[in-house]
Amino acid sequence: MKAYLIASLATMLLAPALPVFAQTASKAEAIALVDKAVATIQKKGIDEACKDFADPKGDFIHGDLYVFVQDAQMMMVCHAVTPKMNGKDMSQLKDANGKAFVQEMRDVAQSKKPGWVDYVWVNPATKALENKTSYIRLAEGKYTIGAGIYKPK
């Protein structure tokens, strides 16, 4: 029941925001997007960078590949395709298997070593729970920056 509730919540939050499409992003593309996002934050500051991240005609949304930013308290600072998540506390969010993946994302970022976090999430294209991995990196010493891809079946 808990997995169903999490999956339903994810579908409600994400499905309206993304068009239906096939997975095309690679790990290399996710890394490049996060690196570009970190550079944009360093150049423009977080507020202006978040505007860039959310621009559907800009350089930070590529199909199902997009940027998200959380602060050190795991509050969503900006989510490129689901702005209603902005300002929400993500600290207790778990995947369909009960994994506290947001906390793991923060831990990876705070380690100051970029890395990948695996979790199960609803794919808005298929509406099914699928394996996803997000590349995570720290920016400005306090922001967790990420971009995720669904793993091939």
N, C-alpha and C positions, 0 to 999 in steps of 0.2 A: 504494500500500500504506500509506504514511504517513497519507494522508487517511482511509483506511478505519480505521486504528488509532485516530486521534483521534476519528472519528465513533463508533466502538464504545465508546471510553472515555466519551465524553459521554453516550451512550445509557445505559450502565450506571450512571453517576452520577446522571443526571437523571430518567430515565424512571420509576423506582419512586417518586420523590418527588412527582410531579405528576399530577393526574387528567387524563384526556383531555378536552380542551375546545378550542373555537375561539379564535383570537386576538381579543381584544376591547379590549385596552389601547391607548391613544393616547400620543403623545409628551407631551401636556399632563399626562396621568395619571402618566407616568413621572417627569416633572419634579416634580410635586406630591408624589409619594411620596418621592423623594430629599430634597427640601426638608424634608419632615416628619421623615424619618430623621435628618437633620443636626440639626434642632432637638431631637429626642429625645436624641441623644448629648450635646448641649450641656447639656441639663437634667438627665439621669439618669446620665451617664457611659456608657462603652462596654459594660461588663458588663451592666448593667440594660437598656440599649437593645437589645443583642443578644437578650436574653430576649424582649423585646417583638417584635422582628423575626421571631422563630421561632414565635411563637404563632399557630397556624392559625386561631384565633378572634379574633385581634387585628386591628389596623389596618394591618398591613404586608404581608399576603399577599392579593392579589386575583386569583384564578385563576392565570394565568401571569405576573402582575406581582408581583415581590417584590424585596426589598432584599438586596444583598450588600455586605460590608465587607472591605477588604484594608488592610494596613498599608503603610508606605513601602517595606518590603522585599518586597512583593507576597506576603505570607503571608495566607491567608484567615483573617480574624478571625472572621467569622460569615457563613454563607450561610443565608438564611431557610428554604429548602426542602430543602437537601442538607447536613445537619450533618456528614456524614462528610468533607466538604471542609474543615471548620474545622481550622486549624493546618497546612494543607498549603501548600507553596511553589508558588505559581502563576507564578513568574518565567519559566519556560521553556515555559509553555503557549502553544500556537499553534492557530489555527483550521485547518479542513480545507484551506485554501489556503496554509498556512505563515505566516500573518500573526501576529506577536507582539502580539496585541491586549491582553493584560494589561499589558504594558509601556507600550503606548499609553494605556491607562486611567490608569496611574500618572502618566505624563507630563502628561495633561490635568489631573488632580487637582493635581499639584504646580505647574502654571502658575497656579493660584488663579483660573482662569477656567473655570466649568462648560462642559461640551461633550459632544459625542456621539462615540462610537467605534463604527464599523461592523465587522462580522465575520461569518463563516459558522459556524453552530452547528446541532446537531441539535435540531429541534423535537420535544419529547417527545410532542406530540399526534399528529404525522404520522410521526414516526421518520425524517424526511427532513432532509437538510442544507438550511438556509434562511438567508436574509440576516437578520441581527439587528442592532439598534443599541441601545446602552446609554447612558443619560444618566449622566454622571460629575461628581462634585463632591467637593471637599476638606472634611473636618471636623476640627476640633481641630488643624489644621496638620499632621496625619499620617495620617489615614484616607481612603482612596479609597472613596467611597460610590457605589453604582450601582444602577440598575434598568433592565432591558432589555425591548425589545419586538421581536417578529418583524415584518419589513416585509411589507406586502401584496404578493401576487404580481402 
